[in-house]
Amino acid sequence: MIQNLHSLREIPSKAIVLDPTSSKTLSHADRDQIQQNGLVGIDCSWNQSQDIFQRNIPGQNRRLPLLLAGNPTNYGILGRLSTVEALAAALMITGHQQQAKKILALFHWSPTFLKLNKEPIQEYTTALPSEITTIEHAYFPVETRLNV
């Protein structure tokens, strides 16, 4: 289900790559692309992410819609998801719930992540790409997004 890549050059050019700096937001419209070409999460520290995501990473970059972290390190911080949270959220938003549940089952804090984000994920799952920003603003008003 998950394959480790050892170099950025191994990323398929048509895979969806989760990139928090991307101007394009992931939506259900990316479902077929993920099914055919894969989903990539770059596993790195948030402290290093600025440098990592400035590189020319192959693939189709997408940022996740806003969600709250449920992991113990960044609990409750908007947008500070672990790689597994990001992958699971992307899978759920694009209609791959079973795969998301499989990878989340490995972590004791995953029910917290799901509980924190239940409603926004449900809405993101059915939203058109043009509706994502409106949903983000409804759940996470501007004053809560200052540090994202």
PETAMO-V61993 format. One record per pair of residues at least 12 apart in sequence whose ideal C-beta (glycine too) atoms are under 10 Angstrom apart, sorted by the first residue. I is the first residue (numbers start at 1). J is the second residue. If there is no record, write none. Layout:
I&J / I&J
//
This chain:
1&99 / 1&102 / 1&103 / 2&39 / 2&41 / 2&84 / 2&87 / 2&99 / 2&102 / 2&103 / 3&38 / 3&40 / 4&43 / 5&38 / 5&40 / 5&42 / 5&43 / 8&40 / 8&42 / 8&52 / 8&55 / 8&56 / 8&57 / 8&58 / 8&59 / 9&57 / 9&58 / 10&40 / 10&58 / 11&38 / 11&40 / 11&42 / 11&57 / 11&58 / 11&59 / 12&36 / 12&37 / 12&38 / 12&40 / 12&58 / 12&59 / 12&60 / 13&37 / 13&58 / 13&59 / 13&60 / 14&33 / 14&36 / 14&37 / 14&38 / 14&58 / 14&59 / 14&60 / 15&33 / 15&34 / 15&36 / 15&37 / 15&38 / 15&39 / 15&40 / 15&58 / 15&59 / 15&60 / 16&30 / 16&31 / 16&33 / 16&34 / 16&37 / 16&38 / 16&39 / 16&40 / 16&41 / 16&59 / 16&60 / 16&61 / 16&62 / 16&90 / 16&94 / 17&38 / 17&39 / 17&40 / 17&41 / 17&42 / 17&53 / 17&57 / 17&58 / 17&59 / 17&60 / 17&61 / 17&62 / 18&39 / 18&40 / 18&41 / 18&42 / 18&53 / 18&59 / 18&61 / 18&62 / 18&63 / 18&64 / 18&81 / 18&83 / 18&86 / 18&87 / 18&89 / 18&90 / 19&40 / 19&41 / 19&42 / 19&49 / 19&52 / 19&53 / 19&57 / 19&59 / 19&60 / 19&61 / 19&62 / 19&63 / 19&64 / 19&86 / 20&42 / 20&46 / 20&49 / 20&50 / 20&53 / 20&61 / 20&62 / 20&63 / 20&64 / 20&79 / 20&80 / 20&81 / 20&86 / 20&148 / 21&49 / 21&50 / 21&52 / 21&53 / 21&54 / 21&61 / 21&63 / 22&53 / 22&57 / 22&60 / 22&61 / 22&62 / 22&63 / 22&64 / 23&61 / 23&62 / 23&63 / 24&60 / 24&61 / 24&62 / 24&63 / 24&129 / 25&62 / 25&63 / 25&64 / 25&65 / 25&66 / 25&93 / 25&124 / 25&127 / 25&129 / 25&130 / 25&132 / 25&133 / 25&136 / 26&39 / 26&60 / 26&61 / 26&62 / 26&63 / 26&64 / 26&65 / 26&86 / 26&89 / 26&90 / 26&93 / 26&94 / 26&124 / 26&129 / 26&132 / 27&62 / 27&65 / 27&93 / 27&94 / 27&124 / 27&125 / 27&126 / 27&127 / 27&128 / 27&129 / 27&130 / 27&131 / 27&132 / 28&93 / 28&94 / 28&95 / 28&124 / 28&125 / 28&126 / 28&127 / 28&128 / 28&129 / 28&132 / 29&94 / 29&127 / 29&128 / 29&129 / 29&130 / 29&132 / 30&60 / 30&62 / 30&90 / 30&93 / 30&94 / 30&95 / 30&129 / 31&91 / 31&93 / 31&94 / 31&95 / 31&96 / 31&125 / 32&94 / 32&95 / 33&59 / 33&60 / 33&62 / 33&94 / 34&60 / 34&62 / 34&90 / 34&91 / 34&93 / 34&94 / 34&95 / 34&96 / 34&99 / 35&94 / 35&95 / 35&96 / 37&59 / 37&60 / 38&59 / 39&59 / 39&62 / 39&86 / 39&87 / 39&90 / 39&91 / 39&94 / 39&96 / 39&99 / 40&57 / 40&58 / 40&59 / 40&60 / 40&61 / 40&87 / 40&90 / 41&64 / 41&81 / 41&82 / 41&83 / 41&84 / 41&85 / 41&86 / 41&87 / 41&88 / 41&90 / 42&55 / 42&57 / 42&59 / 42&83 / 42&86 / 43&82 / 43&83 / 43&84 / 43&86 / 43&87 / 44&83 / 45&73 / 46&69 / 46&73 / 46&74 / 46&77 / 46&79 / 46&80 / 46&81 / 46&82 / 49&80 / 62&90 / 62&93 / 62&94 / 63&79 / 63&86 / 63&132 / 64&79 / 64&81 / 64&85 / 64&86 / 64&87 / 64&89 / 64&90 / 64&93 / 64&124 / 64&132 / 65&79 / 65&89 / 65&90 / 65&93 / 65&117 / 65&120 / 65&121 / 65&123 / 65&124 / 65&127 / 65&132 / 65&133 / 65&135 / 65&136 / 65&139 / 65&140 / 66&78 / 66&79 / 66&81 / 66&117 / 66&120 / 66&124 / 66&132 / 66&133 / 66&135 / 66&136 / 66&137 / 66&139 / 66&140 / 66&144 / 66&145 / 66&148 / 67&79 / 67&80 / 67&81 / 67&85 / 67&86 / 67&89 / 67&93 / 67&113 / 67&116 / 67&117 / 67&120 / 67&121 / 67&124 / 67&136 / 67&139 / 67&140 / 68&80 / 68&81 / 68&85 / 68&112 / 68&113 / 68&115 / 68&116 / 68&117 / 68&120 / 68&139 / 68&140 / 68&144 / 69&81 / 69&82 / 69&85 / 69&86 / 69&109 / 69&112 / 69&113 / 69&116 / 69&117 / 70&82 / 70&85 / 70&104 / 70&107 / 70&109 / 70&110 / 70&111 / 70&112 / 70&113 / 70&114 / 70&115 / 70&116 / 70&117 / 71&83 / 71&84 / 71&85 / 71&107 / 71&109 / 71&110 / 71&112 / 71&113 / 72&107 / 72&108 / 72&109 / 72&112 / 73&109 / 75&109 / 75&112 / 75&113 / 75&116 / 76&112 / 76&116 / 77&147 / 77&148 / 78&136 / 78&139 / 78&140 / 78&144 / 78&145 / 78&146 / 78&147 / 78&148 / 79&140 / 79&145 / 79&147 / 79&148 / 80&147 / 80&148 / 81&113 / 81&117 / 82&107 / 82&109 / 82&113 / 83&103 / 84&100 / 84&103 / 84&104 / 84&106 / 84&107 / 84&109 / 84&110 / 84&113 / 85&100 / 85&103 / 85&104 / 85&107 / 85&109 / 85&110 / 85&113 / 85&114 / 85&116 / 85&117 / 87&99 / 87&100 / 87&103 / 87&104 / 88&100 / 88&101 / 88&102 / 88&103 / 88&104 / 88&105 / 88&107 / 88&110 / 88&113 / 88&114 / 88&117 / 88&121 / 89&104 / 89&113 / 89&114 / 89&117 / 89&120 / 89&121 / 89&124 / 91&103 / 91&104 / 92&104 / 92&114 / 92&117 / 92&121 / 92&122 / 92&124 / 92&125 / 93&120 / 93&121 / 93&122 / 93&123 / 93&124 / 93&125 / 93&126 / 93&127 / 93&132 / 94&124 / 94&125 / 95&125 / 95&126 / 97&121 / 97&125 / 100&114 / 100&121 / 101&114 / 117&139 / 119&135 / 119&138 / 119&139 / 120&135 / 120&136 / 120&138 / 120&139 / 120&140 / 122&135 / 123&135 / 123&136 / 123&138 / 123&139 / 124&136 / 124&139 / 136&148
//
